């Protein structure tokens, strides 16, 4: 597939067969010789290949296939490719296409996969290109925390430098002439790799000391043994009115590299989309699941994945290249053409999807709910109690729970110094490293006082958590075995992982 100029110069090219650069150049150089101006034809042929093309402003979009291909399918594919280019590039000229080269090539890869055309619409392609990555979000949070740490370090050094200058100027007239000159202040340097202990300081609240709290419902004290392992988020930690260090600062976690895979790895990943009311109600809930296949051994590509899928048949969707009939009859995932194999490029390939939606106030797909309590204290301030409770029917440990609470100003005081939290200028981040169901911390509360005009200033609250190495999935999908495509009795070794993450979990 080639967007090219009228002179045969390739602006972009995407091949799905191995072609030498000289061969590609020769094919494109031959194209202008075969086209004739003033004709209505959009296909031309030579003795080896067929050119299917469409003029697009100053350029041509050309699809080169063999002469035995289905011309109707080729024309439909070309029309979709032209729509993709027009929707991504603001004006279809050489400069704009080059500026949008990465997005256009990514869209081309959505249209054609493994050499086959996907049955997609332009709207679906745009949706796929806009998909957010959970790993990318984590990396962005890590980078943001590093920037905040560097900014705080610079402010600290600048303040020390200013204080040293004032001290020198204050003592200057009374200093003995025989006294040695004071040493020059050190130049501020940021060294993020060597964390320093800084006694945490609570942002000041411009009023008297908080009185005894009301509405302290279900407050849980975090165990001291879990406290050090909890401080793995931003170094900007807040404290109570009496400075007490919670623990030694912990270095920022580095993103984990992709695990080594020399065989077959199957991941069942589910994403939660939940809208909760501030009174503990459930407004909506949705689960999106994906069975992903990753193969690192070229000798293990011709396989079938034997699964169990006990949900409604209509909720499961297989990849277009997967044998849909085989999955519906025996829940086996294999390619339509058994002679072909799955890619062995050690990259995740989604082969099965499912989607579930809760009805009304149904908590089936809601692992944890929240209750928010407010009472106005001094003018312009609220005492806030945020309670959580794990769904009694949910039996998996919840890891790294974080609740992001919006703040109008930095005037905020957390009541319990044993809690783990990070405070920023515009939000408060409550952190619970792990919640075990049917245990003491299966429910708890977080209390703080903050400046605000109304309760609505604290919403929406964003919640994130993950569940790793789960024993089951909401979609009732499991992997029973992996066998050879040629011999159903030949089992092959594989590794299975089931996980649950939040995509959009909001308290409104």
N, C-alpha and C positions, 0 to 999 in steps of 0.2 A: 504494500500500500504506500503510495507516494504522492504527497502534494508537490507538484513541480511547476516551474515557470513555462511559458509558451515556447521557450527555446530548448526545453528538455533538461534544464538544470534542476536537480533534485534539491528541494528545500528541506524536506524530511523524508525518511524512509524507514519502514518497519517490515522486516521479513520474518516469515514463519517457517521458512526452509533455509538450509545452509546454502548461501550463494556467495561466491567470491565477489569482491568489490568491483573487479574488472567486468564480471558478467552483468552486475547490476547497471554499471555505467553504459555497457553496450546496449542493454535492453532499453534504457531510457533515451539513449541517443537515437535509437531506431524509431521511437514513438512519433516525433514530429514529422518524419518522412511518410508515415502511414496515414496521418490525419489529413483531411481535406477541408478547407474553409467553405462555409456555406452549406454544409450537409447537416442532416438531422441525426445522423448515426452517432451512437455513443460507444460503439465497439469496433475495434479493428483487430486483424489477425495477421501474423506472419506464419512461417512454416512450423514454428515451435510453440508459440504462446498466444494468448488472447489478451488484448488491452481493453479493459472496461473503464471509461473515463467520464468525467463530468466537469465542464468549465465552472469555475468559481471565482468571479470577479477577474483578478489579474492572473490567477493560477488555475491549474488543472489538478483534480484529485484522480489518480490513476490506480486501478486495481489490476495487477498482472497475475493471470492464472494459466493453467494448462488448457488446451483446447477441448478437453473432455469434461470440464467442469460444468455445473448446472448454470446456464446463463441467467435464468430468472433469479436464482439465489444470489448470484454475483451482483446483479443490478440492485437488489434490495440491500445487500451489504454496502455497496458503494453509496447508495442514497443515505444510509445511516451514518457512514463515515463523513460525508459532506455536511450533514446536519451537525455532527460533533464539532467539526472544524469551525463552522459558522457560529456556533453557540459559544465556543471558547475564545476565539479571536475576535476582537471588537471590529476590526476591518480586515478583510481577507487579502492581505498583501504579504510580500516576502518578509518584511521586517516584523510585522505583528505575529506572523506564524512562528518565526524563530524565537520571539520573546515568550511565546506560550508553548514552546516545543515540549517541555516536560509534561504539561497537562494534556496536550493532544496525544502524545505517545501513550500515556497512562490510559486515556479513554480508548485508544485503539486496542490496547490489551484487554479491556473489558469487552469489546465487541467480538474479538477473536481469541479463543482460549484453546490451547493444545491443537491448533490448526483447524478448529471448528468454530463456526459462527454461533454466538450466543443469541438466544431468542429474547432480546432486550429492546426496550424503548429508550428514547433519548432521556426521558425523565428518570428512568431507573439508573441509567449510566451516571447522570448527575448526582443522584443519591449515593451511589457507590463511591464516587470520587470525593464526596464530602464526608465520608465516614471518619469518625474520630478514633484515635488510637489511645488506649488506656496507658500503654507504655510511654507514649509521647507526653501525655499529661503528667505522669510521674516525673519524667525528665525535666519538664518545664517547672514543676514545683521545686525540684532540687536546685535548678539553676537560679530560680527566684530567691530561694533561701540563701544561696551563696552570695548573691548580690546584696541582699539585706544585711548579711553578716559583714561584708566588706564595707558597706556604708556606715554601719554602727562603729566599726573599728576606726574608720577615718574620723568620725565625729569625736570619738574618745581621744585619739591622738591629738586632734586639733585643739580640744579643750585643755589637754595637758600642756600643750605648747603655749596657749594663751595664758594659762595660770602661771607658768614659769616666767613668761615675760613680765607679767604684772608683779611677781615677786621680786624680780631683778630691779624693776623700776622703783618699787617701794623701798627697797633696802639701799638703793644707789647712793643717796647723799650721806648716809651714816656709815658707809662701809669703810673700813680702815684702808689707808693707801697701801699697806703691806699685804692686804688680803689677796689671795689668788682670784683671778676672775672666774666667775661661775662657768661650769662646762656648758657648751652649747647644747640646746635641746636636740633630742634625736629626731631625725626626719621620719614622719609617719610612713610606715611600710606595712602592707597587708600580707600576712602569712597565714592563709587559711588552713594549711596542712598541719599547723601546730596549734591546737585549740588551747586557749587560756581560760582560767577560771575567772569569771566576773560575777561578783555578788549581785543577784537579781534585784531589781528595784521596781516596785509597782508604780505605774503612772499615777500621778497625784489626782485625787478627787477634791475639787474645790469646795469642800464643806467639812463639817465636823466628822469625828469618827463614827462609823456606822453603828446604829443601835442594834439591839437584839433582833434577829431576823424572824419574820413570820413566814408561814407557809413553807417551812423546811420539811418537806415530805419525802420520806424514803431516801434520805441522804446516805450514801454508802461511802465509807472510808476506803481509799485505795490501799491495798496491802503494801507494807514497806518493802517486801522482797521483790515486788513487781515494779517498783518505782524506777530503779536504774535502767531496766530494760525498756521502760516507757519513753525515756527522753531521747528519742531518735529522730525527732522532727526539728523544726527551726531552733537555732540557738537563742532566739529572742524570747527568753522565758520570763514570765511575770512571777510575782511572789506576793505574800501577805504583807500587812502593814509592818510586822516585825520581820526584818530580812532573815530568812533561814534558807540556806542553800539546799535544794532538793537532792542534788547529786552532782558528781563531776560532769562537766559537759561532754557530750558524745559527738564524735566526728560525724559529718554528714554521710549517709549511706551512699555508696556508689551503685550505679545501675548494674544489675546482674547480667553478665553475658549470656547469650543463648546457650542452653545446655548442649553438650555433645550428643549427637545421635548417629549411630552407625547401623541402625536397623530400622524398625518401624515404631513410631511414636504416635499415639492417638490421643487427642485432647478434646474433651467435652466441656465447652465453655458456655456459660449462661450469663446473660446480662439483665439486670433488674432496672425497670423504670417504674417508680412508685411516687405517687403524690399523696402526702399525709396532711390531715388537718391538725391545727395546733391543739385540738382537744383530744387527740389520740385516734381520731377516725381515719378511715382509709377512703380516699377519693377515687383513686384508680390504681391498678397494678398490672404490670405486663412483664413477661419473661420472653427473651429472645435467645435461642440456643443455637449452637453451631458445633458440628462434629468435624474436627480438623485432622487431616492426615499429613504426617511428615515422614518422608522416607530418605534415609541417607545411604542405603546400599542399592546399587543398580541391579543386583541380583534378586531383589525382593519387591519388584514393581508390579509384577503380574499376580495380584492377590484379590481376595474377596474378604470383606470385613463382615463377620456374622454378628448381628446386633439383636437386641430386644427393644421394641418400641411399643409400649402398651397403651399409649394414648390414643386419641381419636385419629383415624387415618388421614383426615383432612388437614391436620396441623403439621404434617411433615412434608418437606420439599427437598427433593434430591437435585444434585447438580445435573445440568443438561446432558453431560456425557456419561452419567451413571445410568445403569439399566434400571429404569423405573419399575418395570414389571417384576423384575427379580426382587426388588425391595418390597413391593406390595405383597408378593406371594410368600416370601420366606424371610424378609427383613435382612437380606444380604446386600451389601454395597459393593458393586463391581462395575467395571466399564462395560458399555454396550458392545464394544469390540473386544472379546477376550484375548485376541492376539496382541493388543496394545497394552502398555503398562502405565501406571501412574508415574508422574514426574519423580525423579530421584535427586532433586536439587537441594534437598534438606530444608525446604521452605514449606510453611503451613499451607495446606490446600483444603478449603471447605468443601465437603462432599454432601453434607446433610444439614438442613436447617429446620427449626421448629419455633412456633410462636404460641404463647398462652396468654390469656387475658382473664383477670379476675372480675367478678360481677359485683357491683355495688360496694358494700363494706366488707367484702370477702377478704380474709387475712391469710388465705392459703399461700400466696406468693409474697408475703410480707414477713421477713424474719424478725424484725424489730420495729416497735412503735414508740412514739414520743408524746408526752403531755407537757404543755407549757403553762406555767402559772405566773401571774404578774400582780404586783401590788405597788402603788405609787408611794414612795417614801418622801424625801424632801422634794421641793418643787424642781421639776426638770429631771428627776431621777426615778428609776424603777428598780425594785428588787425582783429578780427573775429566778425562777426555779424550773429547770429543764429535767424532766424525768424520762427514763427509758425503761422498756420492759421487753424481754425476748419472748417471742411467740412460743407458747407452751408446747406446740406440736413440732417445733423445730429443734433438732438435736445435734447440730453441727457447731463447733467453735467458731466464733466470729473474730477475725483478725483485723487489727489496725483500724478501729472505728474512729472516724473523725467527724465532728459536727462544726460547720463553719457558720458562725453567728454574726450577722452584720452589726456594725457599731456606727453611731452618728459621730462620736468623738472618741478620743483615747481615754477619757475619764471613765475608768472601769476598775472594779475591785472584786476579786474572786474570794468567796467566803472561806473556802476550805483549802489551806496550803498544801494538803496532801494530794490534791487533784493534779492532773497533768494538763497543761494548756500552753498555748502560744498566743501572744497578743500582738496585733499589728494596728496600724493607724485606723483602718477601716473595718476590721473584723476580729473576732475572738475565735480561736480554734481549740475545741475541746478534744482531747485524745484519750482513748482507752486502748491499750495495746492488744488485749485479748479478753473476750467474754466467753465464759463457759456456761452452756445451758444447764439448768437444774443445779446451780451453784449459788454462792452468796452474791456474786456480781451479775447474776442473770437479770437484776433490776438495780437501779441506782439513780442518783440525781446529781445535778451540777448547779450550784447557786452562785450568783454574782449580782453586783449592783452596777448599773451603767446609766449614763446620761442619755435621755431620749425625750422626744415630744409626745410619742404615743407608742402603744404596743406594736403597731405596724412597722415601726422603724427596725425591729429585730427580724423581720421576715423579708424574703424567703430564706430559710436555713437549708444549706446543702449538706447532705450526709454521704459519706463514702466508707466502704468497708469491703472486705474480701473474705471468701471461704475457700481454703485450699485443701486439696486431697480429700474432697468430699466422697462419701460412700454412695450417693445417689444423685439424681438430677430431677428438677421439677418436671421436665419433659418425659420422664420415665424411660429414658434412653440409656442403654448400657451396651458395652462391647463384650460379647461372649467369647469370640475366638477370631483369629485371622488364619485363613487357609489359602493354599495355592489356587489360582484361578483354573488350573488344569486338573486339579485333584482335590476334591472337597474333604478328603480324609487326611490330607497332609497339613498339620498345624504348623504355624510359623511363630517364632518368638516376637513379642511386641510389648510395649510399655503403654499403660493407660493412665491418664490424669483427668480428674473431674474437678472443676473449679466454678465459683460463682463470684461475680463482681458487680458493683453498682455502676450503671451508666448515667442515670438521672434519678436520684433519690432525694425528694424535696419535702420540706415541711412548710406549708403555706399558711 
